[in-house]
Amino acid sequence: MSQTRFLSVRELQKYGSSIKDILDDDGNIVITSNGKPIGFTVGIDESTFEDVLEDWKRVKQIRHLRFIDSKLDSSLIMAADPNACWISDEAFWTETEASLTYEV
């Protein structure tokens, strides 16, 4: 495992049957659509599966913390604006709960 390979959705469909070989050779694959990244795969085996799963959980937690930080930053900016438009408590909690619904 040495590098990251980029494959378009079209290439992924073409090489789908050899995905294991690609992961064995390159380690990681970034999946693209119209030249933009849309997914990421990482090569694992039985001995690394649990570690990679735990790492992915940590990544999701970090992403969630970044989301909360960005919402906090924008709320501080809004709070400083005397003409700010506020959302209801119900709308706030609906958005917050929606951001917490991640599955592994």
All heavy atoms as an XYZ file, in Angstrom:
833
protein
N       0.849     -1.177      0.000
C       0.000      0.000      0.000
C       0.891      1.235      0.000
O       1.599      1.492      0.948
C      -0.885      0.015      1.235
C      -1.942     -1.016      1.252
S      -3.065     -0.678      2.594
C      -3.798     -2.255      2.766
N       0.779      2.011     -1.065
C       1.713      3.110     -1.138
C       1.094      4.446     -1.504
O       1.629      5.468     -1.131
C       2.817      2.764     -2.138
O       2.241      2.524     -3.402
N       0.016      4.457     -2.206
C      -0.501      5.726     -2.679
C      -2.016      5.703     -2.766
O      -2.646      4.694     -2.478
C       0.102      6.049     -4.039
C      -0.211      4.993     -5.098
C       0.456      5.294     -6.418
O       0.949      6.378     -6.639
N       0.468      4.333     -7.315
N      -2.569      6.827     -3.167
C      -4.005      6.932     -3.363
C      -4.274      6.996     -4.855
O      -3.640      7.764     -5.580
C      -4.551      8.200     -2.681
O      -4.288      8.109     -1.282
C      -6.042      8.329     -2.894
N      -5.191      6.195     -5.300
C      -5.561      6.182     -6.713
C      -6.901      6.869     -6.877
O      -7.795      6.715     -6.037
C      -5.634      4.745     -7.207
C      -5.966      4.634     -8.672
C      -5.662      3.278     -9.192
N      -6.070      3.166    -10.576
C      -6.018      2.065    -11.264
N      -5.574      0.955    -10.692
N      -6.401      2.019    -12.505
N      -7.068      7.616     -7.936
C      -8.326      8.276     -8.255
C      -9.014      7.507     -9.371
O      -8.398      7.215    -10.396
C      -8.075      9.727     -8.701
C      -7.689     10.637     -7.569
C      -6.418     10.577     -7.009
C      -8.596     11.540     -7.055
C      -6.057     11.414     -5.966
C      -8.246     12.383     -6.010
C      -6.976     12.317     -5.461
N     -10.284      7.166     -9.143
C     -11.076      6.479    -10.158
C     -12.408      7.193    -10.308
O     -13.056      7.529     -9.310
C     -11.366      5.029     -9.758
C     -10.254      4.003     -9.802
C     -10.763      2.645     -9.327
C      -9.713      3.861    -11.214
N     -12.814      7.413    -11.540
C     -14.128      8.004    -11.772
C     -15.188      6.923    -11.553
O     -14.879      5.725    -11.518
C     -14.229      8.539    -13.199
O     -14.223      7.461    -14.123
N     -16.408      7.350    -11.405
C     -17.508      6.395    -11.252
C     -17.532      5.445    -12.444
O     -17.715      4.234    -12.288
C     -18.864      7.138    -11.102
C     -20.020      6.174    -11.158
C     -18.890      7.943     -9.814
N     -17.307      5.981    -13.625
C     -17.297      5.165    -14.839
C     -16.184      4.106    -14.786
O     -16.400      2.941    -15.093
C     -17.122      6.055    -16.066
C     -17.175      5.274    -17.368
C     -17.205      6.188    -18.554
N     -18.492      6.870    -18.551
C     -18.746      8.005    -19.168
N     -17.801      8.588    -19.855
N     -19.931      8.561    -19.127
N     -14.985      4.528    -14.358
C     -13.870      3.578    -14.235
C     -14.162      2.533    -13.157
O     -13.825      1.361    -13.316
C     -12.573      4.300    -13.891
C     -12.017      5.150    -15.008
C     -10.855      5.994    -14.548
O     -10.940      6.622    -13.472
O      -9.851      6.028    -15.283
N     -14.782      2.976    -12.078
C     -15.115      2.050    -10.998
C     -16.070      0.967    -11.505
O     -15.915     -0.207    -11.160
C     -15.724      2.806     -9.818
C     -15.932      2.006     -8.544
C     -14.608      1.476     -8.014
C     -16.608      2.870     -7.491
N     -17.028      1.363    -12.317
C     -17.937      0.375    -12.898
C     -17.174     -0.583    -13.814
O     -17.407     -1.784    -13.797
C     -19.056      1.071    -13.683
C     -20.022      1.821    -12.794
C     -20.966      2.706    -13.575
O     -20.692      3.092    -14.711
N     -22.085      3.068    -12.946
N     -16.237     -0.036    -14.570
C     -15.451     -0.844    -15.505
C     -14.541     -1.820    -14.769
O     -14.402     -2.971    -15.148
C     -14.625      0.078    -16.396
C     -13.772     -0.632    -17.416
C     -13.023      0.382    -18.261
C     -12.091     -0.287    -19.245
N     -11.329      0.695    -20.027
N     -13.873     -1.328    -13.683
C     -12.906     -2.138    -12.950
C     -13.482     -2.738    -11.673
O     -12.737     -3.254    -10.849
C     -11.673     -1.309    -12.575
C     -10.930     -0.766    -13.768
C     -10.801      0.602    -13.949
C     -10.358     -1.616    -14.716
C     -10.113      1.119    -15.043
C      -9.678     -1.113    -15.805
C      -9.556      0.251    -15.961
O      -8.884      0.754    -17.037
N     -14.779     -2.685    -11.499
C     -15.409     -3.138    -10.260
C     -14.996     -4.530     -9.828
O     -14.785     -4.784     -8.639
N     -14.847     -5.427    -10.787
C     -14.506     -6.800    -10.421
C     -13.065     -6.926     -9.919
O     -12.729     -7.902     -9.252
C     -14.722     -7.737    -11.611
O     -13.887     -7.341    -12.683
N     -12.238     -5.950    -10.207
C     -10.847     -6.019     -9.757
C     -10.548     -4.999     -8.648
O      -9.390     -4.648     -8.438
C      -9.899     -5.810    -10.939
O     -10.131     -4.563    -11.538
N     -11.574     -4.539     -7.958
C     -11.397     -3.529     -6.908
C     -10.425     -4.012     -5.831
O      -9.629     -3.241     -5.313
C     -12.753     -3.099     -6.303
C     -12.593     -1.838     -5.453
C     -13.368     -4.168     -5.461
C     -12.599     -0.602     -6.248
N     -10.476     -5.295     -5.487
C      -9.561     -5.830     -4.479
C      -8.112     -5.681     -4.923
O      -7.256     -5.276     -4.139
C      -9.880     -7.288     -4.173
C      -8.989     -7.863     -3.073
C      -9.218     -9.347     -2.887
C      -8.344     -9.951     -1.838
N      -6.944     -9.581     -1.855
N      -7.840     -5.982     -6.177
C      -6.473     -5.844     -6.697
C      -6.015     -4.388     -6.656
O      -4.871     -4.098     -6.315
C      -6.383     -6.371     -8.132
C      -6.652     -7.869     -8.225
O      -6.400     -8.568     -7.216
O      -7.127     -8.316     -9.280
N      -6.911     -3.476     -7.003
C      -6.564     -2.056     -6.984
C      -6.239     -1.626     -5.559
O      -5.251     -0.935     -5.314
C      -7.706     -1.204     -7.582
C      -7.878     -1.532     -9.069
C      -7.435      0.284     -7.379
C      -9.120     -0.937     -9.696
N      -7.069     -2.043     -4.585
C      -6.813     -1.694     -3.188
C      -5.518     -2.329     -2.689
O      -4.756     -1.704     -1.960
C      -7.988     -2.095     -2.295
C      -9.228     -1.216     -2.425
C     -10.397     -1.847     -1.684
C      -8.962      0.180     -1.925
N      -5.273     -3.578     -3.084
C      -4.022     -4.241     -2.682
C      -2.810     -3.498     -3.227
O      -1.803     -3.338     -2.533
C      -3.988     -5.692     -3.167
C      -4.911     -6.604     -2.378
O      -5.359     -6.206     -1.280
O      -5.190     -7.717     -2.870
N      -2.905     -3.015     -4.469
C      -1.779     -2.326     -5.109
C      -1.623     -0.893     -4.616
O      -0.515     -0.448     -4.325
C      -1.954     -2.304     -6.629
C      -1.841     -3.694     -7.245
O      -1.323     -4.601     -6.566
O      -2.282     -3.864     -8.396
N      -2.723     -0.167     -4.549
C      -2.654      1.272     -4.292
C      -3.065      1.677     -2.881
O      -2.780      2.781     -2.454
C      -3.516      2.034     -5.306
C      -3.012      1.849     -6.731
O      -1.780      1.773     -6.915
O      -3.835      1.772     -7.650
N      -3.760      0.810     -2.151
C      -4.118      1.103     -0.765
C      -5.394      1.876     -0.579
O      -6.225      1.504      0.223
N      -5.558      2.964     -1.314
C      -6.730      3.816     -1.167
C      -7.253      4.212     -2.540
O      -6.479      4.326     -3.489
C      -6.383      5.101     -0.409
C      -5.751      4.836      0.932
O      -6.259      4.038      1.715
N      -4.630      5.471      1.190
N      -8.546      4.465     -2.613
C      -9.145      4.938     -3.855
C     -10.050      6.116     -3.529
O     -10.897      6.026     -2.637
C      -9.980      3.837     -4.550
C      -9.124      2.616     -4.880
C     -10.648      4.391     -5.812
C      -9.925      1.428     -5.392
N      -9.865      7.201     -4.251
C     -10.800      8.317     -4.208
C     -11.701      8.158     -5.425
O     -11.223      8.050     -6.556
C     -10.073      9.686     -4.256
C     -11.079     10.827     -4.349
C      -9.176      9.850     -3.043
N     -13.004      8.118     -5.185
C     -13.975      7.969     -6.268
C     -14.423      9.366     -6.676
O     -14.775     10.182     -5.827
C     -15.175      7.119     -5.817
C     -14.684      5.755     -5.333
C     -16.190      6.969     -6.950
C     -15.694      4.992     -4.516
N     -14.390      9.622     -7.983
C     -14.757     10.941     -8.474
C     -15.938     10.866     -9.426
O     -16.199      9.829    -10.043
C     -13.572     11.609     -9.201
O     -13.228     10.813    -10.349
C     -12.364     11.746     -8.295
N     -16.638     11.987     -9.517
C     -17.711     12.152    -10.492
C     -17.527     13.540    -11.086
O     -17.456     14.525    -10.343
C     -19.077     12.028     -9.814
O     -20.110     12.227    -10.754
N     -17.414     13.596    -12.387
C     -17.138     14.865    -13.075
C     -15.900     15.553    -12.505
O     -15.872     16.766    -12.330
C     -18.353     15.796    -13.012
C     -19.548     15.218    -13.740
O     -19.404     14.628    -14.804
N     -20.721     15.371    -13.161
N     -14.908     14.759    -12.153
C     -13.644     15.293    -11.659
C     -13.646     15.732    -10.207
O     -12.637     16.203     -9.700
N     -14.773     15.561     -9.510
C     -14.871     15.981     -8.108
C     -14.974     14.754     -7.210
O     -15.693     13.801     -7.534
C     -16.086     16.886     -7.907
C     -15.979     18.165     -8.701
C     -17.182     19.023     -8.521
C     -17.011     20.271     -9.383
N     -18.200     21.091     -9.400
N     -14.282     14.770     -6.071
C     -14.326     13.607     -5.176
C     -15.720     13.423     -4.567
O     -16.345     14.394     -4.139
C     -13.300     13.928     -4.096
C     -13.104     15.397     -4.154
C     -13.436     15.835     -5.550
N     -16.193     12.171     -4.565
C     -17.502     11.866     -3.972
C     -17.417     10.721     -2.963
O     -18.367     10.473     -2.233
C     -18.567     11.530     -5.040
C     -18.155     10.296     -5.843
C     -18.823     12.729     -5.947
C     -19.262      9.706     -6.683
N     -16.302     10.013     -2.936
C     -16.167      8.891     -2.016
C     -14.718      8.508     -1.839
O     -13.838      8.943     -2.590
N     -14.497      7.677     -0.817
C     -13.140      7.271     -0.486
C     -13.184      5.844      0.031
O     -14.031      5.507      0.857
C     -12.584      8.210      0.598
C     -11.159      7.954      0.974
C     -10.134      8.386      0.149
C     -10.836      7.295      2.137
C      -8.805      8.162      0.486
C      -9.516      7.066      2.491
C      -8.498      7.507      1.653
N     -12.303      5.008     -0.465
C     -12.186      3.644      0.042
C     -10.770      3.439      0.557
O      -9.829      4.080      0.087
C     -12.473      2.576     -1.036
O     -11.495      2.693     -2.064
C     -13.861      2.731     -1.620
N     -10.649      2.559      1.507
C      -9.338      2.246      2.060
C      -9.224      0.729      2.133
O     -10.179      0.046      2.491
C      -9.135      2.908      3.443
C     -10.153      2.447      4.444
C      -7.730      2.686      3.967
N      -8.070      0.218      1.756
C      -7.853     -1.221      1.804
C      -7.682     -1.698      3.244
O      -7.000     -1.064      4.037
N      -8.350     -2.773      3.576
C      -8.244     -3.360      4.914
C      -8.148     -4.873      4.776
O      -8.363     -5.417      3.696
C      -9.451     -3.001      5.820
C     -10.754     -3.546      5.226
C      -9.541     -1.507      6.032
C     -11.943     -3.420      6.150
N      -7.839     -5.521      5.869
C      -7.921     -6.978      5.929
C      -8.498     -7.339      7.293
O      -8.845     -6.456      8.082
C      -6.568     -7.639      5.659
C      -5.480     -7.199      6.627
O      -5.789     -6.924      7.808
O      -4.312     -7.145      6.215
N      -8.591     -8.613      7.567
C      -9.200     -9.046      8.833
C      -8.477     -8.470     10.045
O      -9.100     -8.138     11.044
C      -9.214    -10.575      8.918
C     -10.232    -11.212      8.005
C     -10.247    -12.724      8.149
O     -10.128    -13.224      9.289
O     -10.360    -13.401      7.117
N      -7.161     -8.331      9.937
C      -6.404     -7.855     11.094
C      -6.527     -6.348     11.316
O      -6.289     -5.862     12.413
C      -4.923     -8.236     10.968
O      -4.331     -7.534      9.894
N      -6.902     -5.599     10.286
C      -7.010     -4.138     10.431
C      -8.447     -3.639     10.469
O      -8.675     -2.458     10.724
C      -6.272     -3.422      9.285
O      -6.864     -3.802      8.034
C      -4.790     -3.739      9.297
N      -9.412     -4.514     10.237
C     -10.815     -4.091     10.138
C     -11.286     -3.312     11.365
O     -11.816     -2.207     11.246
C     -11.727     -5.300      9.898
C     -13.186     -4.944      9.937
C     -13.755     -4.221      8.899
C     -13.972     -5.309     11.007
C     -15.097     -3.865      8.933
C     -15.316     -4.968     11.050
C     -15.877     -4.246     10.010
N     -11.099     -3.861     12.554
C     -11.583     -3.205     13.773
C     -10.905     -1.849     13.984
O     -11.564     -0.879     14.365
C     -11.371     -4.097     14.998
C     -12.245     -5.347     15.007
C     -13.742     -5.051     15.120
O     -14.109     -4.057     15.782
O     -14.524     -5.810     14.537
N      -9.608     -1.780     13.735
C      -8.887     -0.510     13.893
C      -9.404      0.541     12.908
O      -9.608      1.697     13.275
C      -7.379     -0.699     13.678
C      -6.735     -1.465     14.818
O      -7.295     -1.471     15.940
O      -5.665     -2.057     14.584
N      -9.606      0.130     11.666
C     -10.094      1.067     10.657
C     -11.511      1.523     11.001
O     -11.847      2.703     10.854
C     -10.034      0.443      9.243
C     -10.747      1.299      8.221
C      -8.581      0.205      8.834
N     -12.333      0.617     11.496
C     -13.693      0.976     11.905
C     -13.661      1.999     13.040
O     -14.386      2.997     13.016
C     -14.463     -0.272     12.324
C     -15.951     -0.105     12.585
C     -16.675      0.431     11.369
C     -16.541     -1.434     13.018
N     -12.800      1.798     14.030
C     -12.653      2.753     15.131
C     -12.126      4.093     14.620
O     -12.579      5.152     15.057
C     -11.726      2.207     16.219
C     -12.359      1.127     17.060
C     -13.633      1.584     17.770
O     -13.627      2.684     18.366
O     -14.631      0.858     17.704
N     -11.171      4.050     13.682
C     -10.652      5.284     13.091
C     -11.767      6.048     12.384
O     -11.866      7.271     12.495
C      -9.521      4.999     12.092
C      -8.263      4.483     12.768
O      -8.146      4.612     14.005
O      -7.401      3.937     12.049
N     -12.617      5.323     11.659
C     -13.715      5.969     10.932
C     -14.703      6.615     11.907
O     -15.192      7.716     11.669
C     -14.423      4.971     10.035
C     -15.581      5.598      9.319
C     -16.878      5.238      9.400
C     -15.542      6.710      8.418
N     -17.651      6.065      8.613
C     -16.856      6.975      8.009
C     -14.516      7.520      7.947
C     -17.178      8.009      7.126
C     -14.852      8.558      7.065
C     -16.155      8.785      6.664
N     -14.948      5.962     13.039
C     -15.821      6.560     14.051
C     -15.228      7.870     14.560
O     -15.942      8.846     14.754
C     -16.045      5.585     15.209
C     -16.930      4.411     14.851
C     -17.062      3.453     16.024
C     -17.858      2.232     15.648
N     -17.944      1.263     16.749
N     -13.912      7.888     14.752
C     -13.244      9.116     15.207
C     -13.341     10.213     14.145
O     -13.553     11.374     14.466
C     -11.781      8.843     15.546
C     -11.613      8.140     16.869
C     -10.126      8.061     17.273
N      -9.924      6.861     18.037
C      -9.388      5.742     17.591
N      -8.936      5.659     16.369
N      -9.271      4.683     18.371
N     -13.173      9.832     12.893
C     -13.291     10.801     11.800
C     -14.686     11.418     11.802
O     -14.844     12.640     11.671
C     -12.989     10.133     10.431
C     -13.440     11.009      9.279
C     -11.513      9.792     10.316
N     -15.699     10.597     11.982
C     -17.069     11.105     12.001
C     -17.294     12.030     13.189
O     -17.980     13.045     13.080
C     -18.054      9.950     11.990
C     -18.090      9.250     10.633
C     -18.919      8.009     10.601
C     -20.318      8.227     11.005
N     -21.188      7.085     10.804
N     -16.700     11.704     14.344
C     -16.817     12.585     15.508
C     -16.153     13.930     15.232
O     -16.703     14.984     15.565
C     -16.183     11.933     16.736
C     -16.962     10.765     17.277
C     -16.185     10.000     18.339
O     -14.985     10.173     18.518
N     -16.881      9.123     19.053
N     -14.983     13.904     14.617
C     -14.280     15.141     14.285
C     -15.108     15.961     13.299
O     -15.236     17.185     13.447
C     -12.874     14.843     13.720
C     -11.978     14.287     14.836
C     -12.256     16.074     13.071
C     -10.683     13.682     14.349
N     -15.686     15.309     12.297
C     -16.527     16.018     11.330
C     -17.720     16.656     12.024
O     -18.111     17.777     11.700
C     -16.983     15.069     10.226
C     -15.834     14.630      9.316
C     -16.277     13.655      8.276
N     -17.154     14.320      7.332
C     -17.921     13.681      6.461
N     -17.934     12.368      6.429
N     -18.681     14.351      5.640
N     -18.291     15.942     12.985
C     -19.426     16.494     13.717
C     -18.994     17.704     14.549
O     -19.698     18.719     14.588
C     -20.072     15.426     14.603
C     -21.267     15.934     15.332
N     -22.442     16.238     14.688
C     -21.468     16.220     16.636
C     -23.313     16.694     15.563
N     -22.741     16.694     16.756
N     -17.843     17.614     15.197
C     -17.342     18.749     15.977
C     -17.080     19.959     15.077
O     -17.365     21.100     15.461
C     -16.075     18.367     16.736
C     -16.284     17.399     17.903
C     -14.938     16.976     18.471
C     -17.154     18.025     18.981
N     -16.569     19.715     13.888
C     -16.356     20.819     12.941
C     -17.687     21.449     12.542
O     -17.795     22.669     12.397
C     -15.613     20.325     11.704
C     -14.163     20.058     11.952
C     -13.463     19.636     10.695
N     -12.086     19.298     10.980
C     -11.360     18.491     10.240
N     -11.871     17.934      9.153
N     -10.120     18.224     10.568
N     -18.708     20.608     12.358
C     -20.039     21.112     12.027
C     -20.543     22.003     13.155
O     -21.038     23.111     12.921
C     -21.001     19.940     11.793
C     -22.438     20.350     11.676
C     -22.925     20.873     10.488
C     -23.303     20.211     12.749
C     -24.252     21.265     10.378
C     -24.631     20.597     12.654
C     -25.105     21.126     11.463
N     -20.405     21.543     14.393
C     -20.853     22.324     15.547
C     -20.070     23.631     15.637
O     -20.643     24.700     15.862
C     -20.734     21.505     16.844
C     -21.762     20.386     16.845
C     -20.900     22.397     18.071
C     -21.611     19.395     17.973
N     -18.751     23.559     15.425
C     -17.933     24.778     15.445
C     -18.390     25.777     14.389
O     -18.453     26.980     14.650
C     -16.453     24.449     15.236
C     -15.785     23.886     16.469
O     -16.364     23.998     17.573
O     -14.682     23.326     16.333
N     -18.693     25.281     13.205
C     -19.124     26.197     12.140
C     -20.463     26.833     12.485
O     -20.681     28.014     12.226
C     -19.195     25.484     10.791
O     -20.285     24.596     10.741
N     -21.363     26.050     13.084
C     -22.654     26.601     13.507
C     -22.454     27.627     14.617
O     -23.122     28.661     14.639
C     -23.609     25.495     13.973
C     -24.100     24.604     12.871
C     -24.955     25.402     11.909
C     -25.567     24.500     10.864
N     -26.403     25.235      9.925
N     -21.542     27.347     15.533
C     -21.255     28.295     16.607
C     -20.686     29.586     16.041
O     -21.105     30.687     16.425
C     -20.295     27.678     17.629
C     -19.877     28.577     18.788
C     -21.095     29.015     19.598
C     -18.882     27.850     19.677
N     -19.726     29.464     15.105
C     -19.149     30.653     14.483
C     -20.228     31.492     13.807
O     -20.271     32.710     13.974
C     -18.076     30.273     13.458
C     -16.814     29.725     14.090
O     -16.633     29.897     15.323
O     -16.010     29.114     13.353
N     -21.097     30.839     13.028
C     -22.139     31.604     12.341
C     -23.152     32.175     13.328
O     -23.672     33.266     13.119
C     -22.826     30.776     11.256
O     -23.309     29.571     11.757
N     -23.403     31.483     14.441
C     -24.352     32.029     15.419
C     -23.757     33.241     16.127
O     -24.480     34.186     16.454
C     -24.769     30.961     16.433
O     -23.701     30.603     17.264
N     -22.441     33.243     16.361
C     -21.805     34.405     16.967
C     -21.874     35.618     16.039
O     -22.101     36.749     16.493
C     -20.353     34.096     17.328
C     -20.145     33.085     18.460
C     -18.677     32.723     18.585
C     -20.697     33.617     19.768
N     -21.693     35.368     14.760
C     -21.805     36.447     13.782
C     -23.240     36.970     13.754
O     -23.485     38.181     13.758
C     -21.346     35.978     12.383
C     -19.838     35.716     12.392
C     -21.717     36.985     11.305
C     -19.318     34.969     11.177
N     -24.194     36.042     13.736
C     -25.608     36.451     13.743
C     -25.960     37.206     15.014
O     -26.698     38.198     14.970
C     -26.523     35.228     13.613
C     -26.658     34.693     12.225
S     -27.763     33.257     12.139
C     -29.243     33.862     12.903
N     -25.472     36.746     16.150
C     -25.795     37.385     17.429
C     -25.288     38.820     17.470
O     -25.890     39.676     18.127
C     -25.212     36.575     18.577
N     -24.214     39.094     16.752
C     -23.668     40.444     16.727
C     -24.463     41.374     15.816
O     -24.341     42.590     15.901
C     -22.205     40.397     16.282
N     -25.301     40.803     14.962
C     -26.102     41.594     14.026
C     -27.422     41.983     14.684
O     -28.229     41.121     15.026
C     -26.365     40.772     12.767
C     -27.185     41.510     11.724
O     -27.581     42.674     11.964
O     -27.426     40.921     10.650
N     -27.672     43.276     14.856
C     -28.912     43.695     15.507
C     -30.165     43.355     14.696
O     -31.267     43.304     15.232
C     -28.749     45.208     15.657
C     -27.696     45.608     14.699
C     -26.823     44.399     14.481
N     -30.004     43.078     13.407
C     -31.154     42.725     12.552
C     -31.241     41.218     12.311
O     -31.902     40.786     11.377
C     -31.048     43.451     11.210
C     -31.030     44.945     11.376
O     -31.796     45.488     12.169
N     -30.138     45.618     10.666
N     -30.587     40.445     13.150
C     -30.534     38.995     12.957
C     -31.924     38.368     13.058
O     -32.777     38.820     13.805
C     -29.616     38.363     13.989
N     -32.113     37.297     12.294
C     -33.353     36.531     12.306
C     -33.093     35.261     13.116
O     -32.173     34.510     12.811
C     -33.711     36.163     10.872
S     -35.426     36.288     10.495
N     -33.869     35.004     14.127
C     -33.639     33.867     15.012
C     -34.574     32.728     14.666
O     -35.709     32.935     14.251
C     -33.832     34.275     16.477
C     -32.863     35.344     16.860
C     -33.072     36.678     16.859
C     -31.500     35.156     17.229
N     -31.935     37.349     17.218
C     -30.958     36.449     17.466
C     -30.683     34.046     17.398
C     -29.640     36.639     17.848
C     -29.372     34.247     17.791
C     -28.866     35.526     18.010
N     -34.097     31.480     14.868
C     -34.956     30.323     14.645
C     -35.545     29.894     15.987
O     -35.007     30.215     17.040
C     -34.192     29.147     13.983
C     -33.084     28.614     14.897
C     -33.638     29.557     12.638
C     -32.441     27.341     14.383
N     -36.611     29.139     15.903
C     -37.254     28.673     17.132
C     -36.413     27.586     17.788
O     -35.548     26.970     17.150
C     -38.639     28.108     16.807
O     -38.508     26.915     16.056
N     -36.680     27.342     19.063
C     -36.002     26.248     19.770
C     -36.256     24.925     19.064
O     -35.356     24.096     18.926
C     -36.491     26.151     21.217
C     -35.934     27.255     22.098
O     -34.997     27.952     21.661
O     -36.430     27.394     23.223
N     -37.483     24.717     18.615
C     -37.841     23.464     17.941
C     -37.016     23.281     16.663
O     -36.482     22.204     16.409
C     -39.328     23.450     17.615
C     -39.780     22.160     16.964
C     -41.278     22.150     16.682
O     -42.044     22.773     17.437
O     -41.657     21.494     15.705
N     -36.880     24.334     15.876
C     -36.090     24.246     14.642
C     -34.620     23.983     14.959
O     -33.956     23.198     14.280
C     -36.239     25.533     13.831
N     -34.121     24.627     16.007
C     -32.732     24.400     16.421
C     -32.502     22.935     16.753
O     -31.553     22.319     16.284
C     -32.383     25.279     17.625
C     -31.070     24.901     18.261
C     -29.883     25.338     17.712
C     -31.032     24.085     19.380
C     -28.670     24.978     18.284
C     -29.825     23.725     19.957
C     -28.641     24.176     19.401
N     -33.374     22.358     17.582
C     -33.183     20.972     17.998
C     -33.407     20.001     16.854
O     -32.742     18.969     16.771
C     -34.063     20.641     19.210
C     -33.527     21.298     20.436
C     -34.091     22.295     21.154
C     -32.263     21.018     21.057
N     -33.260     22.672     22.189
C     -32.132     21.902     22.162
C     -31.224     20.130     20.800
C     -31.027     21.913     23.001
C     -30.120     20.150     21.638
C     -30.022     21.020     22.721
N     -34.290     20.337     15.933
C     -34.490     19.489     14.753
C     -33.211     19.439     13.925
O     -32.766     18.368     13.518
C     -35.658     20.021     13.903
O     -36.848     20.003     14.691
C     -35.862     19.180     12.652
N     -32.602     20.610     13.689
C     -31.339     20.649     12.935
C     -30.228     19.916     13.674
O     -29.448     19.184     13.079
C     -30.900     22.098     12.704
C     -31.595     22.788     11.581
C     -30.986     24.158     11.292
O     -29.746     24.298     11.377
O     -31.756     25.080     10.994
N     -30.150     20.120     14.982
C     -29.096     19.491     15.782
C     -29.243     17.980     15.766
O     -28.267     17.257     15.550
C     -29.129     20.025     17.221
O     -28.950     21.441     17.184
C     -28.024     19.399     18.051
N     -30.446     17.470     15.991
C     -30.666     16.024     15.983
C     -30.390     15.430     14.615
O     -29.846     14.332     14.500
C     -32.073     15.706     16.453
C     -32.264     15.945     17.936
C     -33.704     15.820     18.395
O     -34.590     15.524     17.560
O     -33.936     16.029     19.597
N     -30.743     16.143     13.557
C     -30.480     15.659     12.196
C     -28.982     15.522     11.954
O     -28.549     14.599     11.266
C     -31.112     16.597     11.163
N     -28.198     16.418     12.540
C     -26.750     16.341     12.340
C     -26.120     15.204     13.121
O     -24.989     14.820     12.858
C     -26.094     17.662     12.750
O     -26.083     17.811     14.146
N     -26.842     14.643     14.077
C     -26.302     13.568     14.924
C     -26.641     12.176     14.398
O     -26.185     11.203     14.953
C     -26.835     13.698     16.359
C     -26.419     14.950     17.113
C     -27.143     15.015     18.445
C     -24.916     14.971     17.331
N     -27.443     12.078     13.357
C     -27.899     10.773     12.903
C     -26.929     10.173     11.887
O     -27.195     10.112     10.721
C     -29.299     10.859     12.275
O     -29.254     11.851     11.224
C     -30.352     11.249     13.296
N     -25.776      9.740     12.387
C     -24.777      9.060     11.563
C     -24.771      7.599     11.919
O     -24.909      7.230     13.063
C     -23.374      9.618     11.827
C     -23.174     11.031     11.355
C     -22.866     12.015     12.280
C     -23.272     11.359     10.031
C     -22.661     13.321     11.879
C     -23.063     12.670      9.616
C     -22.758     13.633     10.537
O     -22.548     14.910     10.141
N     -24.614      6.782     10.907
C     -24.488      5.344     11.141
C     -23.171      4.870     10.566
O     -22.672      5.416      9.604
C     -25.636      4.578     10.471
C     -26.969      4.839     11.145
C     -28.051      3.987     10.531
O     -27.745      2.921      9.965
O     -29.206      4.393     10.610
N     -22.631      3.826     11.171
C     -21.380      3.234     10.672
C     -21.697      1.904     10.040
O     -22.496      1.160     10.486
C     -20.362      3.065     11.823
C     -19.143      2.349     11.307
C     -19.991      4.397     12.381
